[in-house]
Amino acid sequence: MDKKQWVVYLIRCSDESLYCGITNSLKNRLIAHNSGRGAKYTQFRRPVELVGASLAMTKSDALKLEYRVKHVPAGNKHFELIKEKDKMAMDLNQTLKAINKDLKALAKKVDKIIVAVGRSSFD
């Protein structure tokens, strides 16, 4: 994962409690939590297991999402991550549709230029 790309993650501790955090290296962070070098909260609640993680985002966006997740009831924390993933996926889908539309318009223009160049080479 790129060092500028952050994720919000949710882990379940051995006592069934949930812990939410952010990282730019999820694999290393999970290893740290399970070795006792992670957050103080998880230090004595090992082992931990990953429940969910967001899509990659900026550090600022990750901090904002982490804040939102930490302020919802435990039963809704996973839903908050999923909701953010869905929102990001929908935004990406809309962006891709717009790019596709622009590419089709560009392809039509290129086809017209090719036809025009083809005609002028025979004149």
Stockholm file with secondary structure:
# STOCKHOLM 1.0

chainA/1-123         MDKKQWVVYLIRCSDESLYCGITNSLKNRLIAHNSGRGAKYTQFRRPVELVGASLAMTKSDALKLEYRVKHVPAGNKHFELIKEKDKMAMDLNQTLKAINKDLKALAKKVDKIIVAVGRSSFD
#=GR chainA/1-123 SS CCTTCBEEEEEECTTSCEEEEEESCHHHHHHHHHHTCSCHHHHTSCSCEEEEECCCBCHHHHHHHHHHHHTSCGGGHHHHHHHHHHHHHHHHHHHHHHHHHHHHHHHHHHHHHHHHHHHHHHC
#=GC SS_cons         CCTTCBEEEEEECTTSCEEEEEESCHHHHHHHHHHTCSCHHHHTSCSCEEEEECCCBCHHHHHHHHHHHHTSCGGGHHHHHHHHHHHHHHHHHHHHHHHHHHHHHHHHHHHHHHHHHHHHHHC
//
